[in-house]
Amino acid sequence: MAQITIIGLDTIGMSLGLALRKSEPPITVVGVDRDGAAARRAQQLGAVERTELWAGNACKNSSLVILTEPISRLRDMLEAIANSLPQGCVVTCTSPLMIPVLAWAEQLLPEGVSFVAGHPILNPTKPATEPSAELFRQTQFCIVPSARATSAAMDLVSGLAATIGARPFFVDAAEHDGLITAVESLSSVLGTLLMSAATEASSWRDMRRLAGPSFAQATATAETDPAEVTAAMRANRENLARWLETFRAKLSDARDALAAEDDKPLTKLLADAREAREQWLLNSRDGNWDGIVEPPTVTMGELLGKMVWPQRRPPDNKQQKR
């Protein structure tokens, strides 16, 4: 039976497992997570058939390895599993950044292993609070193959997207990282900066008493591990710096509109933003986007069956453990 390994059993990882285990013919899904409680929950929910303590052990018989680790740990994980990946194996990820991950894969993964970067875009109208096999339904799955990836590897990751209910979207790595900065990275940084600006104000002692749900929602990103945020920002610094400049210009527009005697400039700025947001949410609900590739009609099990069965590598005594 074909085997898929998922490394990182957060909401994304467990949802992938739940969706994959519903496919036909059956697929064995093995999970790995440094958090023992997360690993146990994944098994209890049926997201994985079994779990492994060491990532290398979990990869030895896998045709596909999916990394859902944060970018701060991705490079180390690629290095840790490199010597355990069988010939013919395909590795993918769910990273919100493509360029640095593709570079690490090129540097660390052995010949005979294909890497295809992936990034599922969750539906903004359906918050991902709990693992669900339906989490990726009618969403986009961005796909960027590495230079060494085979056409079969690309088909397999495209099939992964279709199996979980998403639509494959092939995109250039640089374009992806530039666009995702505006709609994901920038919003995360701005929320954290709002928290920083408010708490550093001399009036924070009294201001905090008045902070309610809107402030909590706007600053939720400040809860993210600073080390993970730093790693993501440094890996994407040029795009982020450019969008921070764009946002600074928009703040100037808002300040000028607010200072004007006429309400029209400010009203137009707010109305345009409202209209754009309503249209975006409508498209998101329907999955109605231009340029989306139709999902393949073959099943994940059939795609795995067409691949050359992975051949195990000779043991390496220096193999790193998770």
C-alpha positions in Angstrom: 0.0 0.0 0.0 1.3 3.5 -0.9 2.6 5.5 2.1 2.5 9.3 2.7 4.4 10.9 5.6 3.2 14.2 7.1 5.8 16.0 9.3 4.1 18.6 11.5 0.7 17.7 12.9 -0.9 21.1 13.4 -4.4 22.0 12.1 -3.0 21.9 8.5 -1.2 18.6 8.9 -4.1 16.8 10.6 -6.6 18.2 8.0 -4.3 16.9 5.2 -4.2 13.5 6.9 -8.0 13.4 7.3 -8.6 14.3 3.7 -6.0 11.8 2.4 -7.3 8.9 4.4 -10.7 9.3 2.8 -9.3 8.6 -0.7 -9.6 5.4 -2.7 -7.7 3.1 -3.0 -6.5 3.4 0.7 -3.3 5.3 1.5 -1.2 4.7 4.6 -0.5 8.1 6.3 2.3 8.3 8.8 2.6 11.3 11.1 5.5 13.0 12.9 5.3 15.9 15.4 7.7 17.0 18.2 4.7 17.6 20.4 3.6 14.2 21.7 0.1 15.4 22.5 -0.4 16.6 18.9 0.8 13.2 17.6 -1.6 11.4 19.9 -4.5 13.6 18.9 -3.8 13.1 15.2 -4.0 9.3 15.7 -7.2 9.6 17.8 -8.9 11.7 15.1 -7.9 9.2 12.4 -5.7 11.7 10.6 -2.8 9.3 10.6 -2.6 5.5 10.8 0.4 5.6 13.0 3.0 8.1 14.3 6.8 7.9 14.4 9.1 9.6 16.9 11.9 10.2 14.4 11.2 11.9 11.1 13.8 9.9 9.3 12.2 6.6 10.2 8.8 7.9 9.0 10.2 8.8 5.5 12.0 5.5 4.7 9.1 3.8 2.8 7.2 6.9 1.7 6.3 7.9 -1.9 5.4 11.4 -0.8 6.6 13.5 2.2 4.6 16.6 3.2 6.3 19.2 5.5 3.9 21.5 7.4 6.7 22.9 9.6 7.1 26.7 10.1 9.8 28.2 7.9 12.0 28.7 11.0 12.4 24.9 11.1 12.1 23.9 7.5 15.7 23.9 6.5 16.8 21.8 9.5 14.0 19.3 8.8 15.0 19.0 5.1 18.6 18.3 6.3 17.4 15.8 8.9 15.4 13.6 6.5 17.6 13.9 3.4 19.5 10.6 3.9 16.3 8.7 4.7 14.4 9.6 1.6 14.1 6.7 -0.9 14.9 7.1 -4.5 11.9 8.3 -6.4 10.3 10.0 -3.4 8.6 13.3 -3.8 8.8 16.0 -1.1 6.4 19.0 -0.8 5.5 21.5 1.8 2.9 24.0 2.9 5.2 27.0 3.3 4.0 30.5 2.7 7.3 31.4 1.1 8.7 29.6 -2.0 12.1 31.0 -2.9 14.1 30.2 0.3 12.5 26.7 0.6 13.3 25.8 -3.1 17.0 26.9 -2.4 17.2 24.7 0.7 15.8 21.7 -1.2 18.2 22.2 -4.1 21.1 22.3 -1.6 20.1 19.5 0.8 18.0 16.9 -1.0 19.8 14.0 -2.8 19.6 13.1 -6.5 16.6 11.0 -7.3 14.3 12.9 -5.0 11.9 15.5 -6.4 10.9 18.6 -4.5 7.7 20.6 -5.4 6.9 23.6 -3.2 3.3 23.9 -2.3 1.2 26.4 -0.4 -2.6 25.8 0.3 -4.5 29.1 0.6 -7.3 28.6 3.1 -10.8 30.0 2.6 -10.9 33.3 4.5 -14.7 32.9 5.1 -14.1 29.6 7.0 -11.6 30.0 9.9 -9.4 27.0 10.5 -10.1 26.4 14.1 -10.3 22.6 14.1 -8.8 19.9 11.9 -11.2 18.9 9.1 -11.1 16.8 5.9 -13.1 19.7 4.3 -10.7 22.5 5.2 -9.2 22.7 1.7 -12.5 22.4 -0.3 -12.7 25.0 -3.1 -9.4 26.6 -2.2 -6.2 27.1 -4.2 -3.1 25.1 -3.8 -0.1 27.1 -5.2 2.5 24.8 -6.8 6.1 25.6 -7.8 8.3 22.7 -8.9 12.1 22.8 -8.3 14.5 22.6 -11.3 15.0 18.9 -10.7 11.4 17.9 -10.2 10.1 15.3 -12.6 6.8 15.6 -14.5 5.5 12.7 -12.4 6.3 14.6 -9.2 4.4 17.6 -10.5 1.4 15.4 -11.3 1.6 13.8 -7.9 1.5 17.2 -6.0 -1.3 18.4 -8.4 -3.1 15.2 -7.5 -2.6 15.9 -3.8 -4.3 19.2 -4.3 -7.2 17.6 -6.1 -7.6 14.8 -3.5 -8.0 17.3 -0.6 -10.6 19.3 -2.6 -8.3 22.2 -3.7 -7.5 23.5 -7.1 -3.9 23.4 -8.4 -2.5 26.8 -9.2 0.9 26.8 -10.9 2.8 30.1 -10.2 6.3 31.5 -10.4 8.2 31.4 -7.1 9.2 35.1 -7.1 5.7 36.2 -8.1 4.2 34.1 -5.4 6.4 35.4 -2.7 5.9 39.0 -3.8 2.1 38.6 -3.8 1.8 36.7 -0.6 3.8 39.4 1.2 1.0 41.9 0.8 -1.9 39.6 1.8 -0.3 37.6 4.5 3.1 38.7 5.7 2.3 42.5 5.8 -0.9 42.0 7.7 0.9 39.9 10.3 3.6 42.5 10.8 1.1 45.4 10.9 -0.9 43.7 13.7 2.2 43.2 15.7 3.4 46.8 15.1 -0.1 48.1 16.3 0.4 46.1 19.5 3.9 47.6 19.9 2.8 51.1 19.2 -0.1 51.0 21.6 1.8 49.4 24.5 4.7 51.9 24.1 2.3 54.9 24.3 2.3 56.8 27.6 -1.4 56.3 27.8 -1.3 52.5 27.5 -2.0 52.1 31.3 -5.5 53.6 30.7 -5.8 52.6 27.1 -5.7 48.8 27.9 -8.9 49.1 29.9 -10.7 50.2 26.8 -9.2 47.7 24.4 -11.9 45.3 23.2 -12.5 42.6 20.6 -11.5 44.8 17.6 -8.1 45.4 19.1 -7.7 41.8 20.1 -8.5 40.6 16.6 -6.3 43.2 14.9 -3.3 42.3 17.1 -3.7 38.5 17.3 -0.6 38.0 15.2 1.5 39.4 18.1 1.0 36.0 19.7 3.1 34.2 17.1 6.6 33.0 18.3 9.0 36.0 17.7 11.6 33.6 16.4 9.3 32.2 13.7 8.2 35.8 12.7 11.8 36.9 12.5 12.8 33.9 10.4 9.9 34.6 7.9 10.7 38.3 7.8 14.4 37.9 7.2 13.8 35.3 4.5 11.5 37.7 2.6 13.0 41.0 3.6 13.1 42.7 0.2 9.4 42.0 -0.6 8.4 43.0 2.9 10.3 46.3 2.8 8.7 47.2 -0.5 5.2 46.6 0.8 5.9 48.5 4.0 6.8 51.5 1.8 3.5 51.0 -0.1 1.5 50.9 3.1 3.3 54.0 4.4 2.2 55.8 1.2 -1.4 54.7 1.9 -1.2 56.0 5.4 -0.2 59.3 4.0 -3.2 59.3 1.7 -5.5 58.5 4.6 -4.0 61.3 6.7 -4.4 63.8 3.8 -8.0 62.7 3.3 -8.7 63.1 6.9 -7.2 66.6 7.0 -9.3 67.8 4.0 -12.4 69.9 4.6 -14.3 67.9 2.0 -15.5 64.4 3.1 -15.3 63.0 -0.4 -11.7 61.9 -0.5 -12.0 60.0 2.7 -15.4 58.5 1.8 -14.0 57.4 -1.6 -11.0 55.7 0.0 -13.2 53.8 2.5 -15.8 52.9 -0.1 -13.3 51.6 -2.6 -11.8 49.4 0.1 -15.2 48.1 1.1 -16.2 47.2 -2.4 -12.9 45.5 -3.1 -13.2 43.4 0.1 -16.7 42.4 -0.7 -15.7 41.2 -4.2 -12.7 39.3 -2.8 -14.8 37.5 -0.2 -17.4 36.6 -2.9 -14.7 35.1 -5.1 -13.2 33.3 -2.1 -16.5 31.7 -1.2 -17.1 30.5 -4.8 -13.5 29.6 -5.6 -14.1 31.7 -8.7 -10.6 32.8 -9.9 -9.0 33.3 -13.2 -6.2 31.0 -14.4 -7.0 28.0 -12.2 -6.0 24.6 -13.6 -8.8 22.0 -13.5 -7.9 19.3 -11.0 -6.8 15.9 -12.4 -9.5 13.3 -12.6 -7.2 10.4 -11.4 -7.2 9.6 -7.7 -4.2 10.0 -5.4 -3.9 6.3 -5.0 -3.8 5.9 -8.8 -1.1 8.5 -9.1 1.0 6.9 -6.4 0.6 3.5 -8.1 1.9 4.9 -11.4 5.1 6.1 -9.8 8.3 4.0 -9.6 8.1 2.4 -6.2 10.6 4.2 -3.9 13.9 2.4 -3.4 15.4 2.5 0.0 18.9 4.0 0.4 21.7 2.2 2.3 21.7 3.1 6.0 23.6 6.1 7.1 25.0 6.0 10.6 25.2 9.8 10.7 21.5 10.2 10.0 20.1 13.1 12.0 17.2 12.5 14.3 14.2 14.8 14.9 
